[in-house]
Amino acid sequence: MRDLCRRFRDEYWRRIDRERTYPEEFVRALTGAGWLAALIPEAYGGSGLGITEASIILEEVNRSGGNSGACHAQMYTMGTLLRHGSEAQKRLYLPKIAHGELRLQAFGVTEPTTGSDTTKLKTTAVRQGDCYVVNGQKVFISRVQHSDLLLLLARTTSLNQVKKKGEGLSVFLVDLRDAIGHGLTVQPIDTMINHETNQLFFDNLEVPAENLIGEEGKGFRYILDGMNAERILIAAECIGDGYWFIERAAKYAKERIVNVEAANLMRFGAASLFDADRPCGAEANMAKLLAADASWEAANVALQTHGGFGFAAEYDIERKFRETRLYQVAPISTNLILSYVAEHVLGLPRSF
Ligand SMILES: Cc1cc2nc3c(=O)[nH]c(=O)nc-3n(C[C@H](O)[C@H](O)[C@H](O)COP(=O)(O)OP(=O)(O)OC[C@H]3O[C@@H](n4cnc5c(N)ncnc54)[C@H](O)[C@@H]3O)c2cc1C
């Protein structure tokens, strides 16, 4: 995974974010190498690994600086089909998902008026002959444009006819290739992150009855199983992010030595002029300016890197932080050094 992720560097993810596009190439590479099929049993063309291994795969994506959000759903959505689908459904879909011929990246649960209160969702699926007719609305349904299948949760028995509110919900596998434009309308939502997500409108969408997963009315339980997998996998992504931030902060903090080194060279330059009794006003001032800025920048990074502990006296960070702040002001303020350099080095008019 680490080798694969290395091929997709910071610049790649930065461009994807800037251009607000989908990391198609990355997801294809991941699928091609079999990583997204980790949880699919070998009998269906996957590698039969557990959620632990799957979580490590997604952790690695985020730890490398990438974003698993583009593809993680395939892992946990597939689990609902694997655990609750019929043998015929598993044989039909899983090998194709494992080999990348079919993408199962979309998961349709959230609704605009009910949100976290899932059991109150209003989208209905009514059995009519050999199909279910779906009506309703979903919101924040991601990756629809990069998926062939959608796992949909809808109410098949109205809330006032069930004993427990979790009953009467059912899960369907919707073939997006047939559905879009034939009862399903997709409207993208612009968000603050590059996470393609959409509003879905169902208007008498016909879903073949054979696409019902498991038993009618038991879908909420099936979805909860999948949500646990989702939570573990997303926890791993956050852990990957956490490591990334720590590694970056440490690297950044260490790199501050470059600035310190630059200041150090200037310090030695100024000192050797001084020792040789030669004029060194510009060099001395510039050494002080560079050094004060470098130490202040390093202090800020160190404080941030230490989080709350940076404020605890026993770590010394907060002390040095206060002490080094002084050098922006004393014995000569940075403003005055800039003014000195402007006047004596750059020949600009005196500013005060
Ligand atoms: C980028 C993005 C991608 C998404 N992708 C998908 C997707 O692919 N499929 C999908 O189905 N959904 C998706 N979602 C939806 C996501 O799961 C929901 O946004 C989330 O579950 C919260 O629901 P909500 O937005 O309706 O907020 P609400 O449920 O309206 O909650 C609003 C606020 O109230 C708080 N709150 C709600 N209920 C309670 C309570 N009982 N007690 C205390 N506080 C409460 C919440 O914590 C929250 O802070 C996505 C969302 C985003 C932003």
Ligand as a Chemical Component Dictionary entry (heavy atoms), coordinates in Angstrom:
data_LIG
# 
_chem_comp.id                   LIG 
_chem_comp.type                 NON-POLYMER 
_chem_comp.pdbx_formal_charge   0 
_chem_comp.three_letter_code    LIG 
# 
loop_
_chem_comp_atom.comp_id 
_chem_comp_atom.atom_id 
_chem_comp_atom.alt_atom_id 
_chem_comp_atom.type_symbol 
_chem_comp_atom.charge 
_chem_comp_atom.model_Cartn_x 
_chem_comp_atom.model_Cartn_y 
_chem_comp_atom.model_Cartn_z 
_chem_comp_atom.pdbx_ordinal 
LIG C1  C1  C 0 -19.452 15.447 2.600  1  
LIG C2  C2  C 0 -20.532 14.548 3.095  2  
LIG C3  C3  C 0 -20.682 13.285 2.548  3  
LIG C4  C4  C 0 -21.714 12.458 2.965  4  
LIG N1  N1  N 0 -21.907 11.243 2.341  5  
LIG C5  C5  C 0 -22.990 10.506 2.649  6  
LIG C6  C6  C 0 -23.317 9.333  1.909  7  
LIG O1  O1  O 0 -22.595 8.948  0.988  8  
LIG N2  N2  N 0 -24.441 8.660  2.230  9  
LIG C7  C7  C 0 -25.279 9.056  3.224  10 
LIG O2  O2  O 0 -26.281 8.408  3.455  11 
LIG N3  N3  N 0 -25.008 10.178 3.957  12 
LIG C8  C8  C 0 -23.905 10.897 3.685  13 
LIG N4  N4  N 0 -23.627 12.053 4.394  14 
LIG C9  C9  C 0 -24.552 12.480 5.431  15 
LIG C10 C10 C 0 -24.007 12.348 6.831  16 
LIG O3  O3  O 0 -24.003 11.014 7.217  17 
LIG C11 C11 C 0 -24.900 13.275 7.685  18 
LIG O4  O4  O 0 -24.606 14.611 7.355  19 
LIG C12 C12 C 0 -24.713 13.011 9.140  20 
LIG O5  O5  O 0 -25.163 11.731 9.468  21 
LIG C13 C13 C 0 -25.475 14.054 9.978  22 
LIG O6  O6  O 0 -26.793 14.148 9.562  23 
LIG P1  P1  P 0 -27.419 15.564 9.152  24 
LIG O7  O7  O 0 -26.499 16.259 8.245  25 
LIG O8  O8  O 0 -28.785 15.331 8.678  26 
LIG O9  O9  O 0 -27.463 16.374 10.492 27 
LIG P2  P2  P 0 -28.603 16.351 11.609 28 
LIG O10 O10 O 0 -29.000 14.983 11.913 29 
LIG O11 O11 O 0 -29.670 17.321 11.222 30 
LIG O12 O12 O 0 -27.785 16.908 12.800 31 
LIG C14 C14 C 0 -27.435 18.276 12.949 32 
LIG C15 C15 C 0 -26.688 18.449 14.264 33 
LIG O13 O13 O 0 -27.511 18.033 15.354 34 
LIG C16 C16 C 0 -26.844 17.053 16.127 35 
LIG N5  N5  N 0 -27.803 16.067 16.535 36 
LIG C17 C17 C 0 -28.658 15.390 15.758 37 
LIG N6  N6  N 0 -29.385 14.563 16.487 38 
LIG C18 C18 C 0 -28.970 14.713 17.759 39 
LIG C19 C19 C 0 -29.339 14.113 18.978 40 
LIG N7  N7  N 0 -30.249 13.197 19.028 41 
LIG N8  N8  N 0 -28.684 14.500 20.080 42 
LIG C20 C20 C 0 -27.744 15.437 20.040 43 
LIG N9  N9  N 0 -27.369 16.042 18.916 44 
LIG C21 C21 C 0 -27.966 15.683 17.790 45 
LIG C22 C22 C 0 -25.805 16.432 15.227 46 
LIG O14 O14 O 0 -24.690 15.944 15.932 47 
LIG C23 C23 C 0 -25.419 17.602 14.356 48 
LIG O15 O15 O 0 -24.400 18.322 14.968 49 
LIG C24 C24 C 0 -22.579 12.877 4.002  50 
LIG C25 C25 C 0 -22.400 14.149 4.568  51 
LIG C26 C26 C 0 -21.417 14.991 4.118  52 
LIG C27 C27 C 0 -21.296 16.353 4.728  53 
# 
loop_
_chem_comp_bond.comp_id 
_chem_comp_bond.atom_id_1 
_chem_comp_bond.atom_id_2 
_chem_comp_bond.value_order 
_chem_comp_bond.pdbx_ordinal 
LIG C1  C2  SING 1  
LIG C2  C3  SING 2  
LIG C2  C26 DOUB 3  
LIG C3  C4  DOUB 4  
LIG C4  N1  SING 5  
LIG C4  C24 SING 6  
LIG N1  C5  DOUB 7  
LIG C5  C6  SING 8  
LIG C5  C8  SING 9  
LIG C6  O1  DOUB 10 
LIG C6  N2  SING 11 
LIG N2  C7  SING 12 
LIG C7  O2  DOUB 13 
LIG C7  N3  SING 14 
LIG N3  C8  DOUB 15 
LIG C8  N4  SING 16 
LIG N4  C9  SING 17 
LIG N4  C24 SING 18 
LIG C9  C10 SING 19 
LIG C10 O3  SING 20 
LIG C10 C11 SING 21 
LIG C11 O4  SING 22 
LIG C11 C12 SING 23 
LIG C12 O5  SING 24 
LIG C12 C13 SING 25 
LIG C13 O6  SING 26 
LIG O6  P1  SING 27 
LIG P1  O7  DOUB 28 
LIG P1  O8  SING 29 
LIG P1  O9  SING 30 
LIG O9  P2  SING 31 
LIG P2  O10 DOUB 32 
LIG P2  O11 SING 33 
LIG P2  O12 SING 34 
LIG O12 C14 SING 35 
LIG C14 C15 SING 36 
LIG C15 O13 SING 37 
LIG C15 C23 SING 38 
LIG O13 C16 SING 39 
LIG C16 N5  SING 40 
LIG C16 C22 SING 41 
LIG N5  C17 SING 42 
LIG N5  C21 SING 43 
LIG C17 N6  DOUB 44 
LIG N6  C18 SING 45 
LIG C18 C19 SING 46 
LIG C18 C21 DOUB 47 
LIG C19 N7  SING 48 
LIG C19 N8  DOUB 49 
LIG N8  C20 SING 50 
LIG C20 N9  DOUB 51 
LIG N9  C21 SING 52 
LIG C22 O14 SING 53 
LIG C22 C23 SING 54 
LIG C23 O15 SING 55 
LIG C24 C25 DOUB 56 
LIG C25 C26 SING 57 
LIG C26 C27 SING 58 
# 
